[in-house]
Amino acid sequence: MPPYKHLLSAAFLAIGTGLLSAGCATSNTRAQAAQPQKEEVVAFITKVNDHWQATHPPQVWSFWDAAAYQTGNMAAYAVTKNEKYRQYAEAWAEHNEWKGATSDDKATWKYKYGETADHVLFGDWQICFQTYIDLYNLKPEPRRIARAREVMEYEMSTDRSDYWWWADGLYMVMPVMTKLYKVTNNPQYLTKLHEYFSYANSIMHDPETGLYYRDAKYVYPQHKSVNGKKDFWARGDGWVLAGLAKVLQDLPPDDPHRADYLSKYRGLAAAIKQAQRPEGYWTRSLLDPEHAPGPETSGTAFYTYGLLWGINHGVLDEKDYLPTVQRAWHYLTTTALQPDGTVGYVQPIGEKAIPGQVVNQNSTTNFGVGAFLLAASEMYHYLDKN
């Protein structure tokens, strides 16, 4: 029996017997008042990640969904120092030869949506570089980041600035730029980061709300929710908040554009705080809960991670934001997390909130697990700090 087992709180043990309900107002009140213990959080991380890795071999492609899971896996490794998590990530990287999309013919490289070897410049094939860089930092073998540098330095040599045209891309690639800057000290990574981010803001950021549309197709009033409201997709804004947190963590304190990233991050955090449901989760369409009602875990977990990061780094006021995080944590650990370690209520792969789409306790995905692990790891850091 693991040594932390006897330390688990009654709330964690109740997961296995199905005794808790996130919809219970009394439980929510207790959740805001109670603070989990570090050992309890490690137990959640272990339960979830052990279950995922036991049921999913690492030899899968390097596309965004698998790579987003790995960002959570590496966060889990940083907290637990469980070597099998690092080994799982390395096996995945080796399987993919430390590459994203595999074409070597630069004349054919594309950056619009695509799942083929030629879509090297499409951000969904670049998120894998985040984990490769993290593994490089643990063991600095140049081959681990050779492809990442080749791809990103080629991209920066072009005269295009419209590489990030969808919200997800801000999580997929912004942290790659800051991570590679820290490795290389090449200032072009930071210059191009802001150039590409500025383009993304010009087509997706809504100044009135502080939120981000998923892409230009969903900008109001061209697109509306079922009740005629602005339609902001929860996971899309989750990608952005988490991406900004990762950028701010690695960005030099004297970067000339730090204030811009911080302003967008705080504006987004404030809007997200207002949109939370009383049960702790966020609905798939943030400002119109009736559009696609019910819990959704991936957006909720990314928000939990992103808001906790802000509290931990002193850029969000703990008194204002901790109750939001506590409600979300209660949802994640008593409703989303299933007795066997499955993370449920994750909206499947898509790009919008879909009325009538079924999302239930059996709805799980690799990137949803990664988001849960990010949130839990950041909760551990909060408890460790406090």
Secondary structure in CASP SS format (residue, H / E / C, confidence):
PFRMAT SS
TARGET T0000
AUTHOR 0000-0000-0000
METHOD secondary structure of the structure
MODEL  1
M C 1.00
P C 1.00
P C 1.00
Y C 1.00
K H 1.00
H H 1.00
L H 1.00
L C 1.00
S C 1.00
A H 1.00
A H 1.00
F H 1.00
L H 1.00
A H 1.00
I H 1.00
G H 1.00
T H 1.00
G C 1.00
L C 1.00
L C 1.00
S C 1.00
A C 1.00
G C 1.00
C C 1.00
A H 1.00
T H 1.00
S H 1.00
N H 1.00
T H 1.00
R H 1.00
A H 1.00
Q H 1.00
A H 1.00
A C 1.00
Q C 1.00
P C 1.00
Q C 1.00
K H 1.00
E H 1.00
E H 1.00
V H 1.00
V H 1.00
A H 1.00
F H 1.00
I H 1.00
T H 1.00
K H 1.00
V H 1.00
N H 1.00
D H 1.00
H H 1.00
W H 1.00
Q H 1.00
A H 1.00
T H 1.00
H C 1.00
P C 1.00
P C 1.00
Q C 1.00
V C 1.00
W C 1.00
S C 1.00
F C 1.00
W H 1.00
D H 1.00
A H 1.00
A H 1.00
A H 1.00
Y H 1.00
Q H 1.00
T H 1.00
G H 1.00
N H 1.00
M H 1.00
A H 1.00
A H 1.00
Y H 1.00
A H 1.00
V H 1.00
T H 1.00
K C 1.00
N C 1.00
E H 1.00
K H 1.00
Y H 1.00
R H 1.00
Q H 1.00
Y H 1.00
A H 1.00
E H 1.00
A H 1.00
W H 1.00
A H 1.00
E H 1.00
H H 1.00
N C 1.00
E C 1.00
W C 1.00
K C 1.00
G C 1.00
A C 1.00
T C 1.00
S C 1.00
D C 1.00
D C 1.00
K H 1.00
A H 1.00
T H 1.00
W C 1.00
K C 1.00
Y C 1.00
K C 1.00
Y C 1.00
G C 1.00
E C 1.00
T C 1.00
A C 1.00
D C 1.00
H C 1.00
V C 1.00
L C 1.00
F C 1.00
G H 1.00
D H 1.00
W H 1.00
Q C 1.00
I C 1.00
C H 1.00
F H 1.00
Q H 1.00
T H 1.00
Y H 1.00
I H 1.00
D H 1.00
L H 1.00
Y H 1.00
N H 1.00
L H 1.00
K C 1.00
P C 1.00
E C 1.00
P C 1.00
R H 1.00
R H 1.00
I H 1.00
A H 1.00
R H 1.00
A H 1.00
R H 1.00
E H 1.00
V H 1.00
M H 1.00
E H 1.00
Y H 1.00
E H 1.00
M H 1.00
S H 1.00
T C 1.00
D C 1.00
R C 1.00
S C 1.00
D C 1.00
Y C 1.00
W C 1.00
W C 1.00
W E 1.00
A C 1.00
D H 1.00
G H 1.00
L H 1.00
Y H 1.00
M H 1.00
V H 1.00
M H 1.00
P H 1.00
V H 1.00
M H 1.00
T H 1.00
K H 1.00
L H 1.00
Y H 1.00
K H 1.00
V H 1.00
T H 1.00
N C 1.00
N C 1.00
P C 1.00
Q H 1.00
Y H 1.00
L H 1.00
T H 1.00
K H 1.00
L H 1.00
H H 1.00
E H 1.00
Y H 1.00
F H 1.00
S H 1.00
Y H 1.00
A H 1.00
N H 1.00
S H 1.00
I H 1.00
M H 1.00
H E 1.00
D C 1.00
P C 1.00
E C 1.00
T C 1.00
G C 1.00
L C 1.00
Y E 1.00
Y C 1.00
R C 1.00
D E 1.00
A H 1.00
K H 1.00
Y H 1.00
V C 1.00
Y C 1.00
P C 1.00
Q C 1.00
H C 1.00
K C 1.00
S C 1.00
V C 1.00
N C 1.00
G C 1.00
K C 1.00
K C 1.00
D C 1.00
F C 1.00
W E 1.00
A H 1.00
R H 1.00
G H 1.00
D H 1.00
G H 1.00
W H 1.00
V H 1.00
L H 1.00
A H 1.00
G H 1.00
L H 1.00
A H 1.00
K H 1.00
V H 1.00
L H 1.00
Q H 1.00
D H 1.00
L C 1.00
P C 1.00
P C 1.00
D C 1.00
D C 1.00
P C 1.00
H C 1.00
R H 1.00
A H 1.00
D H 1.00
Y H 1.00
L H 1.00
S H 1.00
K H 1.00
Y H 1.00
R H 1.00
G H 1.00
L H 1.00
A H 1.00
A H 1.00
A H 1.00
I H 1.00
K H 1.00
Q H 1.00
A H 1.00
Q C 1.00
R C 1.00
P C 1.00
E C 1.00
G C 1.00
Y C 1.00
W C 1.00
T C 1.00
R C 1.00
S E 1.00
L C 1.00
L C 1.00
D C 1.00
P C 1.00
E C 1.00
H C 1.00
A C 1.00
P C 1.00
G C 1.00
P C 1.00
E C 1.00
T H 1.00
S H 1.00
G H 1.00
T H 1.00
A H 1.00
F H 1.00
Y H 1.00
T H 1.00
Y H 1.00
G H 1.00
L H 1.00
L H 1.00
W H 1.00
G H 1.00
I H 1.00
N H 1.00
H C 1.00
G C 1.00
V C 1.00
L C 1.00
D C 1.00
E H 1.00
K H 1.00
D H 1.00
Y H 1.00
L H 1.00
P H 1.00
T H 1.00
V H 1.00
Q H 1.00
R H 1.00
A H 1.00
W H 1.00
H H 1.00
Y H 1.00
L H 1.00
T H 1.00
T H 1.00
T H 1.00
A H 1.00
L E 1.00
Q C 1.00
P C 1.00
D C 1.00
G C 1.00
T C 1.00
V E 1.00
G C 1.00
Y C 1.00
V C 1.00
Q C 1.00
P C 1.00
I C 1.00
G C 1.00
E C 1.00
K C 1.00
A C 1.00
I C 1.00
P C 1.00
G C 1.00
Q C 1.00
V C 1.00
V C 1.00
N C 1.00
Q C 1.00
N C 1.00
S C 1.00
T C 1.00
T C 1.00
N H 1.00
F H 1.00
G H 1.00
V H 1.00
G H 1.00
A H 1.00
F H 1.00
L H 1.00
L H 1.00
A H 1.00
A H 1.00
S H 1.00
E H 1.00
M H 1.00
Y H 1.00
H H 1.00
Y H 1.00
L H 1.00
D H 1.00
K H 1.00
N C 1.00
END
